[in-house]
Amino acid sequence: MIQNSRKKIKIILALAIFFVVVVAALVVVRSILTKSQTQGVTYTVKKEIYENTISVAGVVGAAHEQNLQALSNGTVVGVYAKQGDAVKAGDVIMQMDDTEQQYNLAKHDYEMETARVTGSRRQYALMQTQRLSLVQKIAERKVAATFDGIIADIDVSVGDSLEAKDSVGTLVDVSYLVADVEIAETDVSKLKAGQEVEFTFPACQEKVKGHVVGWPAIGEVTSRGATVVEARLRIDEYPPSILPNFSFSGKIKVAPDEQFLLVERYAVGRENRQAFVVREKDGKKIDVTVLPYGGEYVKIVEGDVKEGDVLKAQSVGQKSGFNKNKRMGPPGMPGGGAPRRGGF
């Protein structure tokens, strides 16, 4: 009985020793293979600029716009501005025949003078009120500028017969431009008045700077079912090639850009739970602190590493320079440049 027990113990010990030897051999083989596969493979540290922005798009409009339209029926007797002319607030742009209205006012003034002498005080007060109505009718026979601006277009001539609300042109104030853009409800909390906006126009190669003016205290639901807020943007200085109603894409900068270093995760080894890299030019082993960045990269948070450093591979991965046209960052990030952080 005792002999059988000793025999079993010997067998177990033999199996255990065999298992240890096999595992050790596998570790050695794996180490040799890894060392062989990583021999001569390097990775270059790259700098990434991460933009804290909200992406927007739309069209710009004039600071102010007035639709020049007739306020009553009548015949045009005077046109005093043409397309491109600068006008001041109160300038008459178009005059309609007001002979009848002027006659009615003159007649009323004569009757008022008579009533002031022979009529009652109440009758005279009523006629004063009626006179205001007659003066307004004369004012409605002309179209005047409500602000300083430029005649964007005008299509009316002396002798034309107009009806009330007929449009004859447009007056614009282009001392600055504005745009209303949709901001997703998840991004509204990041908005601040005065934030810088970078505009890109198809009609202009240079970037145009603007800023956030404000937004309403209530959201709205679009036809797509999304909840948004319409923010007002403003451009004070812009090239003459940009006109109202030109389209743009843009970025609202909600925070300063972040810069950090990236390298393929295969360049990072671990020893006693401490991450390290090995610089190729001098073979120096450098302790680093890293964070995951997508599937193939890590962000170097701490360590004596700088942009352009070439590091030796510490594990099996793609060879240095493999598929250089492939984007550097994780899926969804623009490659070879500053990834956009719209909606962050």
Residue pairs with C-beta under 8 A, 6 or more apart in sequence:
34 315
34 316
37 316
38 266
38 312
38 313
38 314
38 315
38 316
41 266
41 312
41 313
41 317
41 319
41 320
42 267
42 280
42 310
42 311
42 312
42 313
42 320
43 263
43 264
43 266
43 267
43 310
43 311
43 313
43 320
44 263
44 308
44 309
44 310
44 311
44 320
45 261
45 262
45 263
45 300
45 305
45 306
45 307
45 308
45 309
45 310
45 311
46 261
46 262
46 263
46 307
46 328
47 259
47 260
47 261
47 262
47 307
48 259
48 260
48 261
48 262
48 328
48 329
48 338
48 339
49 257
49 258
49 259
49 337
49 338
49 339
50 257
50 258
50 259
50 260
50 338
50 339
50 341
51 251
51 253
51 257
51 338
51 339
51 340
51 341
52 253
52 254
52 255
52 256
52 257
52 258
52 341
52 344
53 251
53 252
53 253
53 254
53 340
53 341
53 342
53 344
54 183
54 187
54 190
54 191
54 251
54 252
54 254
54 342
54 343
55 249
55 250
55 251
55 340
55 342
55 343
56 181
56 182
56 183
56 197
56 231
56 233
56 249
56 250
56 251
56 252
57 181
57 247
57 248
57 249
57 250
58 179
58 180
58 181
58 182
58 247
58 248
59 179
59 245
59 246
59 247
59 248
60 177
60 178
60 179
60 199
60 235
60 242
60 244
60 245
60 246
60 248
61 177
61 178
61 179
61 244
61 245
62 149
62 152
62 172
62 173
62 174
62 177
62 178
62 244
63 172
63 173
63 174
63 175
63 176
63 177
63 178
64 147
64 149
64 172
64 173
65 170
65 171
65 172
65 173
65 244
66 145
66 146
66 147
66 149
66 170
66 171
66 172
67 167
67 170
68 93
68 94
68 143
68 154
68 167
68 168
68 169
68 170
68 171
69 143
69 165
69 166
69 167
69 168
70 94
70 96
70 143
70 162
70 163
70 164
70 165
70 166
70 168
71 140
71 141
71 143
71 164
71 165
72 96
72 137
72 140
72 141
72 164
73 162
73 163
73 164
74 96
74 97
74 98
74 141
74 161
74 162
75 96
75 97
75 159
75 160
75 161
75 162
76 94
76 95
76 96
76 97
76 156
76 157
76 158
76 159
76 160
76 161
76 162
77 95
77 96
77 97
77 158
78 92
78 94
78 95
78 158
79 93
79 94
79 95
79 154
79 156
79 157
79 158
80 91
80 92
80 93
80 94
80 95
81 87
81 91
81 93
81 151
81 154
82 151
82 154
83 151
83 152
83 153
83 154
83 169
84 150
84 151
85 150
85 151
86 148
86 149
86 150
87 93
87 145
87 148
87 149
87 150
87 151
87 171
88 145
88 148
89 145
89 146
89 147
89 148
90 144
90 145
91 144
91 145
92 142
92 143
92 144
93 142
93 143
93 144
93 145
93 151
93 154
93 169
93 171
94 142
94 143
94 156
94 168
95 141
95 142
96 141
96 142
96 162
97 141
98 138
98 141
98 142
101 134
101 137
101 138
101 141
102 138
104 134
104 137
105 131
105 134
105 135
105 138
108 127
108 130
108 131
108 134
109 131
111 127
112 124
112 127
112 128
112 131
115 123
115 124
115 127
116 124
143 168
145 171
146 171
147 171
147 173
148 173
149 171
149 172
149 173
149 174
150 171
150 172
150 173
150 174
151 169
151 170
151 171
152 169
152 170
152 171
152 172
152 244
153 169
153 170
154 168
154 169
154 170
155 168
155 169
156 162
156 168
156 169
162 168
172 244
174 244
176 234
176 235
176 236
177 210
177 234
177 235
177 238
177 242
177 244
178 213
178 232
178 233
178 234
178 235
179 210
179 232
179 233
179 234
179 235
179 248
180 230
180 231
180 232
180 233
181 230
181 231
181 233
181 250
182 222
182 228
182 229
182 230
183 191
183 215
183 228
183 229
183 230
183 231
184 226
184 227
184 228
184 343
185 219
185 227
185 228
185 229
186 343
187 254
187 343
188 215
188 219
188 229
190 254
190 255
190 344
191 212
191 215
191 231
191 252
191 254
192 212
192 254
193 212
193 213
193 214
194 211
194 212
195 211
195 212
195 252
195 253
195 254
196 209
196 210
196 211
196 252
196 253
197 209
197 210
197 211
197 212
197 233
197 250
197 251
197 252
197 253
198 207
198 208
198 209
198 210
198 250
198 251
198 253
199 207
199 208
199 209
199 210
199 235
199 248
199 249
199 250
200 207
200 208
200 248
200 249
200 250
201 208
201 241
201 242
201 246
201 247
201 248
202 246
202 247
202 248
203 241
203 242
203 243
203 246
204 239
204 241
204 242
206 239
208 235
208 237
208 238
208 239
208 242
208 248
209 235
209 237
210 233
210 234
210 235
210 236
210 250
211 233
211 234
212 231
212 232
212 233
212 252
213 231
213 232
213 233
213 234
214 231
214 232
215 229
215 230
215 231
215 232
216 229
216 230
218 229
219 227
219 228
219 229
220 227
220 228
220 229
220 230
221 227
221 228
222 228
231 252
233 250
233 252
235 242
251 340
251 342
254 344
257 338
260 299
260 300
260 301
261 299
261 300
261 305
261 306
261 307
262 293
262 297
262 298
262 299
262 300
262 328
262 329
263 277
263 297
263 298
263 300
263 305
263 311
264 296
264 297
264 298
264 317
264 318
265 290
265 292
265 296
265 297
265 298
265 315
265 317
266 313
266 314
266 315
266 316
266 317
266 318
267 277
267 311
267 312
267 313
267 314
268 275
268 276
268 277
268 288
268 290
268 298
268 314
269 275
269 276
269 277
269 278
269 314
269 315
270 276
274 287
275 287
275 288
275 289
275 290
276 285
276 286
276 287
276 288
276 314
277 285
277 286
277 288
277 303
277 305
277 311
277 312
277 314
278 284
278 285
278 286
278 311
278 312
278 314
279 286
279 305
279 309
279 310
279 311
279 312
280 310
280 311
280 312
281 310
286 303
286 304
286 305
287 303
288 300
288 301
288 302
288 303
288 305
289 300
289 301
289 302
289 303
290 298
290 299
290 300
290 301
291 298
291 299
291 301
292 298
292 299
293 299
293 329
293 330
294 329
294 330
294 331
294 333
295 330
295 331
296 317
296 318
296 330
297 328
297 329
297 330
305 311
313 320
326 335
327 333
327 334
327 335
327 336
328 335
328 336
329 335
329 339
333 339
334 340
